Amino acid sequence: MVTFDPNRRDFTPYGFTCVRWNPSPMRRPDHHNEIELNLLERGWVTYLLGGRKVRIDAERLSLFWAAIPHQIIDYAKGTEYFVVTIPFAWFLQFKMPERMLQPLLAGVVLSETSPERSKRDLDLFAQWESDLRRPHEDIDRITMLEMEARLLRLALNLPEQEPAAKKNSGQLPMLHDASLNKVEQMACLIAQHYTEPLTVEDIAQAVNLHPNYAMSLFKKAFGTTLIDYLTHHRVSHAQRLLATTDLKIVDVAFASGFNSISRFNEAFRRDCEQSPRDYRRSHSISG
Protein backbone atom coordinates (compact mmCIF):
# COMPACT_ATOMS: atom_id res chain seq x y z
CA MET A 1 0.00 0.00 0.00
CA VAL A 2 1.21 3.50 -0.87
CA THR A 3 0.82 6.62 1.29
CA PHE A 4 1.56 10.27 0.57
CA ASP A 5 5.20 11.34 0.90
CA PRO A 6 5.23 14.89 2.32
CA ASN A 7 8.83 15.34 1.15
CA ARG A 8 8.06 14.85 -2.55
CA ARG A 9 8.61 17.96 -4.66
CA ASP A 10 5.61 19.79 -6.11
CA PHE A 11 4.77 18.72 -9.65
CA THR A 12 6.96 15.64 -9.51
CA PRO A 13 5.06 13.32 -11.87
CA TYR A 14 3.63 10.00 -10.77
CA GLY A 15 3.36 8.88 -14.39
CA PHE A 16 0.93 6.33 -15.79
CA THR A 17 0.01 4.27 -12.72
CA CYS A 18 -2.68 2.30 -10.94
CA VAL A 19 -1.82 1.46 -7.32
CA ARG A 20 -3.55 0.80 -4.02
CA TRP A 21 -3.31 3.55 -1.40
CA ASN A 22 -4.00 4.02 2.28
CA PRO A 23 -4.97 7.61 3.13
CA SER A 24 -2.83 9.52 5.60
CA PRO A 25 -3.04 13.06 6.99
CA MET A 26 -1.45 15.44 4.51
CA ARG A 27 0.38 18.35 6.11
CA ARG A 28 0.41 20.19 2.80
CA PRO A 29 -1.38 20.00 -0.55
CA ASP A 30 -0.06 17.87 -3.37
CA HIS A 31 0.18 19.03 -7.02
CA HIS A 32 1.02 16.92 -10.05
CA ASN A 33 0.16 17.39 -13.69
CA GLU A 34 -1.96 14.29 -14.11
CA ILE A 35 -5.62 13.39 -14.11
CA GLU A 36 -6.20 11.39 -10.93
CA LEU A 37 -8.87 8.71 -10.58
CA ASN A 38 -9.92 7.45 -7.15
CA LEU A 39 -11.96 4.33 -6.45
CA LEU A 40 -12.44 3.45 -2.80
CA GLU A 41 -12.92 -0.20 -1.91
CA ARG A 42 -14.20 0.80 1.52
CA GLY A 43 -14.50 3.88 3.74
CA TRP A 44 -14.40 7.52 2.62
CA VAL A 45 -11.96 10.40 2.26
CA THR A 46 -12.45 14.17 2.41
CA TYR A 47 -10.22 16.34 0.25
CA LEU A 48 -9.57 20.02 0.41
CA LEU A 49 -9.44 20.59 -3.35
CA GLY A 50 -8.56 24.15 -4.19
CA GLY A 51 -10.55 25.77 -1.42
CA ARG A 52 -13.50 23.35 -1.28
CA LYS A 53 -14.11 20.32 0.93
CA VAL A 54 -15.08 17.32 -1.18
CA ARG A 55 -15.99 13.90 0.22
CA ILE A 56 -15.44 10.78 -1.91
CA ASP A 57 -17.31 7.65 -0.85
CA ALA A 58 -16.61 3.97 -1.43
CA GLU A 59 -17.36 2.22 -4.73
CA ARG A 60 -17.88 5.46 -6.64
CA LEU A 61 -15.37 6.29 -9.35
CA SER A 62 -14.19 9.90 -9.02
CA LEU A 63 -11.63 11.96 -10.88
CA PHE A 64 -10.01 15.40 -10.77
CA TRP A 65 -7.11 17.33 -12.29
CA ALA A 66 -4.32 16.94 -9.76
CA ALA A 67 -2.55 20.18 -10.73
CA ILE A 68 -5.25 21.76 -8.55
CA PRO A 69 -3.90 21.73 -4.95
CA HIS A 70 -5.47 18.75 -3.18
CA GLN A 71 -5.05 17.59 0.38
CA ILE A 72 -6.69 14.81 2.38
CA ILE A 73 -8.01 16.34 5.60
CA ASP A 74 -10.17 13.48 6.93
CA TYR A 75 -10.92 9.83 6.23
CA ALA A 76 -12.61 6.79 7.72
CA LYS A 77 -10.55 4.23 9.58
CA GLY A 78 -9.72 1.25 7.37
CA THR A 79 -10.15 3.15 4.10
CA GLU A 80 -8.39 1.57 1.13
CA TYR A 81 -8.54 2.81 -2.42
CA PHE A 82 -7.15 2.61 -5.92
CA VAL A 83 -5.42 5.65 -7.40
CA VAL A 84 -4.90 5.96 -11.16
CA THR A 85 -2.74 8.75 -12.57
CA ILE A 86 -2.86 9.64 -16.27
CA PRO A 87 -0.43 12.27 -17.61
CA PHE A 88 -2.43 15.35 -18.54
CA ALA A 89 -1.06 15.47 -22.09
CA TRP A 90 -2.21 11.88 -22.64
CA PHE A 91 -5.64 12.72 -21.26
CA LEU A 92 -5.96 15.66 -23.67
CA GLN A 93 -5.37 13.24 -26.54
CA PHE A 94 -8.51 11.35 -25.46
CA LYS A 95 -10.47 14.43 -26.69
CA MET A 96 -13.18 14.03 -24.07
CA PRO A 97 -16.44 16.01 -24.36
CA GLU A 98 -16.44 19.51 -22.92
CA ARG A 99 -18.88 18.41 -20.23
CA MET A 100 -15.96 16.49 -18.70
CA LEU A 101 -12.98 18.70 -19.58
CA GLN A 102 -14.45 22.03 -18.50
CA PRO A 103 -15.32 21.03 -14.91
CA LEU A 104 -11.99 19.24 -14.44
CA LEU A 105 -10.07 22.36 -15.43
CA ALA A 106 -12.18 24.38 -12.99
CA GLY A 107 -11.22 22.11 -10.09
CA VAL A 108 -14.46 20.10 -9.91
CA VAL A 109 -14.42 16.47 -8.79
CA LEU A 110 -16.46 14.36 -11.22
CA SER A 111 -18.05 11.16 -9.95
CA GLU A 112 -19.92 8.21 -11.35
CA THR A 113 -23.65 8.54 -10.76
CA SER A 114 -24.63 4.95 -11.59
CA PRO A 115 -24.26 2.66 -8.51
CA GLU A 116 -24.61 -0.54 -10.53
CA ARG A 117 -21.18 0.06 -12.11
CA SER A 118 -19.29 -0.21 -8.80
CA LYS A 119 -18.59 -3.96 -8.91
CA ARG A 120 -17.37 -3.80 -12.51
CA ASP A 121 -15.20 -0.79 -11.69
CA LEU A 122 -13.55 -2.57 -8.76
CA ASP A 123 -12.76 -5.54 -10.99
CA LEU A 124 -11.45 -3.23 -13.71
CA PHE A 125 -9.17 -1.27 -11.37
CA ALA A 126 -7.83 -4.50 -9.87
CA GLN A 127 -6.99 -5.66 -13.42
CA TRP A 128 -5.24 -2.36 -14.20
CA GLU A 129 -3.27 -2.52 -10.96
CA SER A 130 -2.13 -6.04 -11.77
CA ASP A 131 -1.29 -5.23 -15.40
CA LEU A 132 0.74 -2.10 -14.67
CA ARG A 133 2.90 -3.95 -12.13
CA ARG A 134 4.51 -5.77 -15.08
CA PRO A 135 5.23 -3.12 -17.71
CA HIS A 136 4.75 -4.23 -21.29
CA GLU A 137 4.06 -2.02 -24.30
CA ASP A 138 1.01 -3.99 -25.46
CA ILE A 139 -0.46 -4.32 -21.94
CA ASP A 140 0.05 -0.60 -21.29
CA ARG A 141 -1.74 0.23 -24.54
CA ILE A 142 -4.68 -2.06 -23.69
CA THR A 143 -4.92 -0.52 -20.23
CA MET A 144 -4.89 3.00 -21.64
CA LEU A 145 -7.62 2.15 -24.16
CA GLU A 146 -9.74 0.66 -21.37
CA MET A 147 -9.26 3.79 -19.26
CA GLU A 148 -10.19 6.02 -22.19
CA ALA A 149 -13.34 3.98 -22.85
CA ARG A 150 -14.32 4.04 -19.16
CA LEU A 151 -13.87 7.80 -18.91
CA LEU A 152 -15.82 8.38 -22.11
CA ARG A 153 -18.69 6.30 -20.73
CA LEU A 154 -18.63 8.42 -17.57
CA ALA A 155 -18.44 11.66 -19.60
CA LEU A 156 -21.47 10.78 -21.71
CA ASN A 157 -23.51 10.21 -18.53
CA LEU A 158 -22.59 13.53 -16.94
CA PRO A 159 -25.58 15.87 -16.54
CA GLU A 160 -25.89 18.83 -18.87
CA GLN A 161 -25.98 21.23 -15.92
CA GLU A 162 -22.56 20.10 -14.64
CA PRO A 163 -20.93 23.15 -12.97
CA ALA A 164 -18.53 25.06 -15.22
CA ALA A 165 -19.58 23.00 -18.24
CA LYS A 166 -21.02 24.71 -21.27
CA LYS A 167 -24.55 24.04 -22.45
CA ASN A 168 -23.25 22.53 -25.67
CA SER A 169 -21.61 19.28 -24.71
CA GLY A 170 -20.13 18.11 -27.98
CA GLN A 171 -16.55 17.16 -28.64
CA LEU A 172 -13.79 19.74 -28.44
CA PRO A 173 -12.35 20.94 -31.75
CA MET A 174 -9.75 18.57 -33.14
CA LEU A 175 -6.20 19.80 -32.48
CA HIS A 176 -3.06 18.18 -33.75
CA ASP A 177 -0.51 16.81 -31.28
CA ALA A 178 1.80 19.83 -31.47
CA SER A 179 -1.06 22.18 -30.55
CA LEU A 180 -2.17 19.93 -27.70
CA ASN A 181 1.40 19.95 -26.42
CA LYS A 182 1.43 23.78 -26.40
CA VAL A 183 -1.94 23.90 -24.65
CA GLU A 184 -0.76 21.43 -22.02
CA GLN A 185 2.40 23.50 -21.46
CA MET A 186 0.35 26.67 -20.97
CA ALA A 187 -2.05 25.01 -18.53
CA CYS A 188 0.82 23.53 -16.54
CA LEU A 189 2.70 26.84 -16.49
CA ILE A 190 -0.34 28.58 -15.05
CA ALA A 191 -0.86 25.82 -12.47
CA GLN A 192 2.75 26.18 -11.31
CA HIS A 193 3.11 29.99 -11.35
CA TYR A 194 -0.33 31.54 -10.86
CA THR A 195 0.67 33.25 -7.57
CA GLU A 196 3.40 35.16 -9.42
CA PRO A 197 3.02 38.16 -11.73
CA LEU A 198 1.99 36.45 -14.97
CA THR A 199 0.63 37.93 -18.19
CA VAL A 200 -0.61 36.51 -21.46
CA GLU A 201 2.63 37.74 -23.03
CA ASP A 202 4.67 35.83 -20.42
CA ILE A 203 2.73 32.63 -21.04
CA ALA A 204 2.94 32.94 -24.82
CA GLN A 205 6.66 33.68 -24.73
CA ALA A 206 7.29 30.62 -22.54
CA VAL A 207 5.79 28.35 -25.22
CA ASN A 208 7.19 30.31 -28.20
CA LEU A 209 3.83 31.52 -29.53
CA HIS A 210 2.43 34.92 -30.47
CA PRO A 211 0.12 36.10 -27.64
CA ASN A 212 -2.92 36.29 -29.92
CA TYR A 213 -2.35 32.79 -31.24
CA ALA A 214 -1.72 31.46 -27.72
CA MET A 215 -5.04 32.92 -26.55
CA SER A 216 -6.89 31.52 -29.57
CA LEU A 217 -5.36 28.06 -29.18
CA PHE A 218 -6.13 27.92 -25.45
CA LYS A 219 -9.73 29.06 -25.98
CA LYS A 220 -10.21 26.50 -28.75
CA ALA A 221 -8.90 23.66 -26.56
CA PHE A 222 -10.41 24.54 -23.19
CA GLY A 223 -13.34 26.82 -23.98
CA THR A 224 -12.10 29.53 -21.63
CA THR A 225 -9.65 32.41 -21.94
CA LEU A 226 -6.11 32.37 -20.58
CA ILE A 227 -6.92 35.30 -18.27
CA ASP A 228 -10.10 33.69 -16.92
CA TYR A 229 -8.24 30.44 -16.35
CA LEU A 230 -5.37 32.20 -14.55
CA THR A 231 -7.88 34.15 -12.43
CA HIS A 232 -9.72 30.95 -11.53
CA HIS A 233 -6.51 29.40 -10.19
CA ARG A 234 -5.86 32.49 -8.10
CA VAL A 235 -9.39 32.49 -6.67
CA SER A 236 -9.07 28.78 -5.87
CA HIS A 237 -5.82 29.49 -4.02
CA ALA A 238 -7.51 32.28 -2.10
CA GLN A 239 -10.34 29.92 -1.15
CA ARG A 240 -7.83 27.49 0.36
CA LEU A 241 -6.09 30.24 2.34
CA LEU A 242 -9.41 31.61 3.60
CA ALA A 243 -10.51 28.13 4.71
CA THR A 244 -7.24 27.06 6.37
CA THR A 245 -5.50 30.20 7.68
CA ASP A 246 -6.15 33.36 9.66
CA LEU A 247 -4.36 35.60 7.16
CA LYS A 248 -5.88 39.03 6.68
CA ILE A 249 -7.99 39.19 3.54
CA VAL A 250 -5.67 41.74 1.94
CA ASP A 251 -2.75 39.37 2.54
CA VAL A 252 -4.76 36.49 1.05
CA ALA A 253 -5.33 38.60 -2.07
CA PHE A 254 -1.66 39.34 -2.65
CA ALA A 255 -0.53 35.82 -1.70
CA SER A 256 -2.90 34.46 -4.36
CA GLY A 257 -1.35 36.54 -7.15
CA PHE A 258 -3.75 39.51 -7.29
CA ASN A 259 -2.16 42.95 -7.54
CA SER A 260 -5.03 44.89 -5.97
CA ILE A 261 -7.66 44.21 -3.33
CA SER A 262 -10.41 45.61 -5.57
CA ARG A 263 -9.50 43.23 -8.41
CA PHE A 264 -9.42 40.36 -5.92
CA ASN A 265 -12.85 41.20 -4.45
CA GLU A 266 -14.37 41.54 -7.93
CA ALA A 267 -12.95 38.20 -9.17
CA PHE A 268 -13.81 36.39 -5.94
CA ARG A 269 -17.43 37.53 -5.93
CA ARG A 270 -17.82 36.60 -9.59
CA ASP A 271 -16.46 33.07 -9.07
CA CYS A 272 -17.90 32.33 -5.62
CA GLU A 273 -21.01 34.53 -5.50
CA GLN A 274 -20.07 35.79 -2.04
CA SER A 275 -17.45 37.98 -0.42
CA PRO A 276 -14.12 36.58 0.83
CA ARG A 277 -15.22 37.34 4.40
CA ASP A 278 -18.46 35.40 3.99
CA TYR A 279 -16.61 32.54 2.32
CA ARG A 280 -14.22 32.26 5.30
CA ARG A 281 -17.13 32.32 7.73
CA SER A 282 -18.90 29.41 6.00
CA HIS A 283 -15.91 27.30 4.91
CA SER A 284 -13.32 27.57 7.68
CA ILE A 285 -11.85 24.13 8.37
CA SER A 286 -11.56 24.95 12.06
CA GLY A 287 -15.30 25.64 12.01
C-alpha positions as CSV (number, residue, x, y, z in Angstrom):
1,M,0.0,0.0,0.0
2,V,1.2,3.5,-0.9
3,T,0.8,6.6,1.3
4,F,1.6,10.3,0.6
5,D,5.2,11.3,0.9
6,P,5.2,14.9,2.3
7,N,8.8,15.3,1.2
8,R,8.1,14.9,-2.6
9,R,8.6,18.0,-4.7
10,D,5.6,19.8,-6.1
11,F,4.8,18.7,-9.6
12,T,7.0,15.6,-9.5
13,P,5.1,13.3,-11.9
14,Y,3.6,10.0,-10.8
15,G,3.4,8.9,-14.4
16,F,0.9,6.3,-15.8
17,T,0.0,4.3,-12.7
18,C,-2.7,2.3,-10.9
19,V,-1.8,1.5,-7.3
20,R,-3.6,0.8,-4.0
21,W,-3.3,3.5,-1.4
22,N,-4.0,4.0,2.3
23,P,-5.0,7.6,3.1
24,S,-2.8,9.5,5.6
25,P,-3.0,13.1,7.0
26,M,-1.5,15.4,4.5
27,R,0.4,18.3,6.1
28,R,0.4,20.2,2.8
29,P,-1.4,20.0,-0.6
30,D,-0.1,17.9,-3.4
31,H,0.2,19.0,-7.0
32,H,1.0,16.9,-10.0
33,N,0.2,17.4,-13.7
34,E,-2.0,14.3,-14.1
35,I,-5.6,13.4,-14.1
36,E,-6.2,11.4,-10.9
37,L,-8.9,8.7,-10.6
38,N,-9.9,7.5,-7.1
39,L,-12.0,4.3,-6.4
40,L,-12.4,3.5,-2.8
41,E,-12.9,-0.2,-1.9
42,R,-14.2,0.8,1.5
43,G,-14.5,3.9,3.7
44,W,-14.4,7.5,2.6
45,V,-12.0,10.4,2.3
46,T,-12.5,14.2,2.4
47,Y,-10.2,16.3,0.3
48,L,-9.6,20.0,0.4
49,L,-9.4,20.6,-3.3
50,G,-8.6,24.1,-4.2
51,G,-10.6,25.8,-1.4
52,R,-13.5,23.3,-1.3
53,K,-14.1,20.3,0.9
54,V,-15.1,17.3,-1.2
55,R,-16.0,13.9,0.2
56,I,-15.4,10.8,-1.9
57,D,-17.3,7.7,-0.9
58,A,-16.6,4.0,-1.4
59,E,-17.4,2.2,-4.7
60,R,-17.9,5.5,-6.6
61,L,-15.4,6.3,-9.4
62,S,-14.2,9.9,-9.0
63,L,-11.6,12.0,-10.9
64,F,-10.0,15.4,-10.8
65,W,-7.1,17.3,-12.3
66,A,-4.3,16.9,-9.8
67,A,-2.6,20.2,-10.7
68,I,-5.3,21.8,-8.5
69,P,-3.9,21.7,-5.0
70,H,-5.5,18.7,-3.2
71,Q,-5.1,17.6,0.4
72,I,-6.7,14.8,2.4
73,I,-8.0,16.3,5.6
74,D,-10.2,13.5,6.9
75,Y,-10.9,9.8,6.2
76,A,-12.6,6.8,7.7
77,K,-10.5,4.2,9.6
78,G,-9.7,1.2,7.4
79,T,-10.1,3.1,4.1
80,E,-8.4,1.6,1.1
81,Y,-8.5,2.8,-2.4
82,F,-7.2,2.6,-5.9
83,V,-5.4,5.6,-7.4
84,V,-4.9,6.0,-11.2
85,T,-2.7,8.8,-12.6
86,I,-2.9,9.6,-16.3
87,P,-0.4,12.3,-17.6
88,F,-2.4,15.3,-18.5
89,A,-1.1,15.5,-22.1
90,W,-2.2,11.9,-22.6
91,F,-5.6,12.7,-21.3
92,L,-6.0,15.7,-23.7
93,Q,-5.4,13.2,-26.5
94,F,-8.5,11.4,-25.5
95,K,-10.5,14.4,-26.7
96,M,-13.2,14.0,-24.1
97,P,-16.4,16.0,-24.4
98,E,-16.4,19.5,-22.9
99,R,-18.9,18.4,-20.2
100,M,-16.0,16.5,-18.7
101,L,-13.0,18.7,-19.6
102,Q,-14.5,22.0,-18.5
103,P,-15.3,21.0,-14.9
104,L,-12.0,19.2,-14.4
105,L,-10.1,22.4,-15.4
106,A,-12.2,24.4,-13.0
107,G,-11.2,22.1,-10.1
108,V,-14.5,20.1,-9.9
109,V,-14.4,16.5,-8.8
110,L,-16.5,14.4,-11.2
111,S,-18.0,11.2,-9.9
112,E,-19.9,8.2,-11.3
113,T,-23.7,8.5,-10.8
114,S,-24.6,4.9,-11.6
115,P,-24.3,2.7,-8.5
116,E,-24.6,-0.5,-10.5
117,R,-21.2,0.1,-12.1
118,S,-19.3,-0.2,-8.8
119,K,-18.6,-4.0,-8.9
120,R,-17.4,-3.8,-12.5
121,D,-15.2,-0.8,-11.7
122,L,-13.5,-2.6,-8.8
123,D,-12.8,-5.5,-11.0
124,L,-11.4,-3.2,-13.7
125,F,-9.2,-1.3,-11.4
126,A,-7.8,-4.5,-9.9
127,Q,-7.0,-5.7,-13.4
128,W,-5.2,-2.4,-14.2
129,E,-3.3,-2.5,-11.0
130,S,-2.1,-6.0,-11.8
131,D,-1.3,-5.2,-15.4
132,L,0.7,-2.1,-14.7
133,R,2.9,-3.9,-12.1
134,R,4.5,-5.8,-15.1
135,P,5.2,-3.1,-17.7
136,H,4.8,-4.2,-21.3
137,E,4.1,-2.0,-24.3
138,D,1.0,-4.0,-25.5
139,I,-0.5,-4.3,-21.9
140,D,0.0,-0.6,-21.3
141,R,-1.7,0.2,-24.5
142,I,-4.7,-2.1,-23.7
143,T,-4.9,-0.5,-20.2
144,M,-4.9,3.0,-21.6
145,L,-7.6,2.1,-24.2
146,E,-9.7,0.7,-21.4
147,M,-9.3,3.8,-19.3
148,E,-10.2,6.0,-22.2
149,A,-13.3,4.0,-22.8
150,R,-14.3,4.0,-19.2
151,L,-13.9,7.8,-18.9
152,L,-15.8,8.4,-22.1
153,R,-18.7,6.3,-20.7
154,L,-18.6,8.4,-17.6
155,A,-18.4,11.7,-19.6
156,L,-21.5,10.8,-21.7
157,N,-23.5,10.2,-18.5
158,L,-22.6,13.5,-16.9
159,P,-25.6,15.9,-16.5
160,E,-25.9,18.8,-18.9
161,Q,-26.0,21.2,-15.9
162,E,-22.6,20.1,-14.6
163,P,-20.9,23.1,-13.0
164,A,-18.5,25.1,-15.2
165,A,-19.6,23.0,-18.2
166,K,-21.0,24.7,-21.3
167,K,-24.5,24.0,-22.5
168,N,-23.3,22.5,-25.7
169,S,-21.6,19.3,-24.7
170,G,-20.1,18.1,-28.0
171,Q,-16.6,17.2,-28.6
172,L,-13.8,19.7,-28.4
173,P,-12.4,20.9,-31.8
174,M,-9.7,18.6,-33.1
175,L,-6.2,19.8,-32.5
176,H,-3.1,18.2,-33.8
177,D,-0.5,16.8,-31.3
178,A,1.8,19.8,-31.5
179,S,-1.1,22.2,-30.6
180,L,-2.2,19.9,-27.7
181,N,1.4,20.0,-26.4
182,K,1.4,23.8,-26.4
183,V,-1.9,23.9,-24.6
184,E,-0.8,21.4,-22.0
185,Q,2.4,23.5,-21.5
186,M,0.3,26.7,-21.0
187,A,-2.1,25.0,-18.5
188,C,0.8,23.5,-16.5
189,L,2.7,26.8,-16.5
190,I,-0.3,28.6,-15.1
191,A,-0.9,25.8,-12.5
192,Q,2.7,26.2,-11.3
193,H,3.1,30.0,-11.3
194,Y,-0.3,31.5,-10.9
195,T,0.7,33.2,-7.6
196,E,3.4,35.2,-9.4
197,P,3.0,38.2,-11.7
198,L,2.0,36.4,-15.0
199,T,0.6,37.9,-18.2
200,V,-0.6,36.5,-21.5
201,E,2.6,37.7,-23.0
202,D,4.7,35.8,-20.4
203,I,2.7,32.6,-21.0
204,A,2.9,32.9,-24.8
205,Q,6.7,33.7,-24.7
206,A,7.3,30.6,-22.5
207,V,5.8,28.3,-25.2
208,N,7.2,30.3,-28.2
209,L,3.8,31.5,-29.5
210,H,2.4,34.9,-30.5
211,P,0.1,36.1,-27.6
212,N,-2.9,36.3,-29.9
213,Y,-2.4,32.8,-31.2
214,A,-1.7,31.5,-27.7
215,M,-5.0,32.9,-26.5
216,S,-6.9,31.5,-29.6
217,L,-5.4,28.1,-29.2
218,F,-6.1,27.9,-25.4
219,K,-9.7,29.1,-26.0
220,K,-10.2,26.5,-28.7
221,A,-8.9,23.7,-26.6
222,F,-10.4,24.5,-23.2
223,G,-13.3,26.8,-24.0
224,T,-12.1,29.5,-21.6
225,T,-9.6,32.4,-21.9
226,L,-6.1,32.4,-20.6
227,I,-6.9,35.3,-18.3
228,D,-10.1,33.7,-16.9
229,Y,-8.2,30.4,-16.3
230,L,-5.4,32.2,-14.5
231,T,-7.9,34.1,-12.4
232,H,-9.7,30.9,-11.5
233,H,-6.5,29.4,-10.2
234,R,-5.9,32.5,-8.1
235,V,-9.4,32.5,-6.7
236,S,-9.1,28.8,-5.9
237,H,-5.8,29.5,-4.0
238,A,-7.5,32.3,-2.1
239,Q,-10.3,29.9,-1.1
240,R,-7.8,27.5,0.4
241,L,-6.1,30.2,2.3
242,L,-9.4,31.6,3.6
243,A,-10.5,28.1,4.7
244,T,-7.2,27.1,6.4
245,T,-5.5,30.2,7.7
246,D,-6.1,33.4,9.7
247,L,-4.4,35.6,7.2
248,K,-5.9,39.0,6.7
249,I,-8.0,39.2,3.5
250,V,-5.7,41.7,1.9
251,D,-2.7,39.4,2.5
252,V,-4.8,36.5,1.0
253,A,-5.3,38.6,-2.1
254,F,-1.7,39.3,-2.6
255,A,-0.5,35.8,-1.7
256,S,-2.9,34.5,-4.4
257,G,-1.4,36.5,-7.1
258,F,-3.8,39.5,-7.3
259,N,-2.2,42.9,-7.5
260,S,-5.0,44.9,-6.0
261,I,-7.7,44.2,-3.3
262,S,-10.4,45.6,-5.6
263,R,-9.5,43.2,-8.4
264,F,-9.4,40.4,-5.9
265,N,-12.8,41.2,-4.5
266,E,-14.4,41.5,-7.9
267,A,-13.0,38.2,-9.2
268,F,-13.8,36.4,-5.9
269,R,-17.4,37.5,-5.9
270,R,-17.8,36.6,-9.6
271,D,-16.5,33.1,-9.1
272,C,-17.9,32.3,-5.6
273,E,-21.0,34.5,-5.5
274,Q,-20.1,35.8,-2.0
275,S,-17.5,38.0,-0.4
276,P,-14.1,36.6,0.8
277,R,-15.2,37.3,4.4
278,D,-18.5,35.4,4.0
279,Y,-16.6,32.5,2.3
280,R,-14.2,32.3,5.3
281,R,-17.1,32.3,7.7
282,S,-18.9,29.4,6.0
283,H,-15.9,27.3,4.9
284,S,-13.3,27.6,7.7
285,I,-11.8,24.1,8.4
286,S,-11.6,25.0,12.1
287,G,-15.3,25.6,12.0
